[in-house]
Amino acid sequence: MWAWILFRISGLILVAYLFVHIVIISQGEVGGPDTLDRLFEMFENPFLAFLDFMLVAAVLYHGLNGVRVILMDFGVGIRNHKAVFWVVMLIAAGLLAWFAMVAAPHVFGSGG
Amino acid sequence: MPEVKLRINRYDPALDGELTGGRRSDRWEEFAVPYEGTITVLEALFSIQEHVDGSLAFRYCCRASICGSCAMYIDGRYRLACQTNATHFNGRTITVAPMPHMPLVKDLVVDMTSFFAKYEYIKPWLMRASQNPEKEIPQSPKDRRKLDMPIDCILCGACYSSCPSVWYEDDYLGPAALLKAYRFEVDSRDEARKERLPRFDNERGVYRCHTITNCSEACPKELNPTEGIQWLKRAAVRRRILGRWK
């Protein structure tokens, strides 16, 4: 049940994020390239970087749990859905760690 | 004599008034039940009814976990009172509550009306289109094995009570009725798909299942209604897209 509840919550978060994303990106059109550059600098703030990290976590959770649900629709892994869930979460954790390693220098270092 | 301690969720409409809007009773009573040898939760309930409080209401029949009458919410899980050994809780107090999300009748007795109405709706019996043979209808061992899981359902209602889709959609058929539909649809002898499929191929039927799997977690017989519902979904989609009935 909790996998399903989290699935719904992460889905809502991603829908909400989509709107924020569209607003931010459209600033390039509305306010010009300088506005967009200023906004991008803002994303180096550690708190926003953390939100970014959580966003990737939500995408990974939602996407990979979605794969599990689709497999169940095809009749795969219904009896051992718990094991499949943890395998999928392991993959998600691995990808998240990889993302953090790649992204960290850009957030905390001079890159960007 | 050793004792088991039970904390029972009590409800008497005459005493506590009618409960509205799915509200539960918050009246709990504790009982210490002496026993010799061993004791099940159902036997402890009998003991309370006989020696302490004759007004305690609960359902039971077979006492051997095949009738499905005594499903309750015991110690935070769906269990049959008759197959739950009360001495297996390390001496801690065992909470005994009626099945959640179902209308209360009295104490541990819940109203199963909608459960059985939906069960009946999917026509839970073998239906034939062709002429029956003179003697029995033959079935291969391979086809018989397909029935092994769904045929063990004892209609206790635990899955139905545990399903979030049932909580929020009064008209959803629920896991037990759909598992029974699966039991007949997967049966090589049944020939009534045209009659039964329209009853579950809709938003009140299989598509309301979101594979939350609470039903398979709840089932005291360790059956897997989700597996049956997913099978029915595939059959329904095959019929809609490919036009194939079987």
Contacts between the chains, C-beta under 8 A, distances in Angstrom:
chain1	res1	chain2	res2	distance
A	1	B	164	6.8
A	1	B	212	5.4
A	1	B	213	7.5
A	1	B	214	5.1
A	1	B	217	7.8
A	4	B	164	7.6
A	4	B	210	6.3
A	4	B	211	7.5
A	4	B	212	4.4
A	4	B	213	8.0
A	69	B	211	5.8
A	72	B	211	5.0
A	72	B	226	7.5
A	72	B	230	6.2
A	73	B	211	7.7
A	73	B	230	6.5
A	73	B	233	6.9
A	73	B	234	7.7
A	74	B	234	7.8
A	75	B	227	7.8
A	75	B	230	5.7
A	75	B	231	6.9
A	75	B	234	6.7
A	78	B	211	7.9
A	78	B	224	6.6
A	78	B	226	5.6
A	78	B	227	4.6
A	78	B	230	5.9
A	79	B	224	5.9
A	79	B	227	6.5
A	81	B	211	7.7
A	81	B	213	5.8
A	81	B	226	7.7
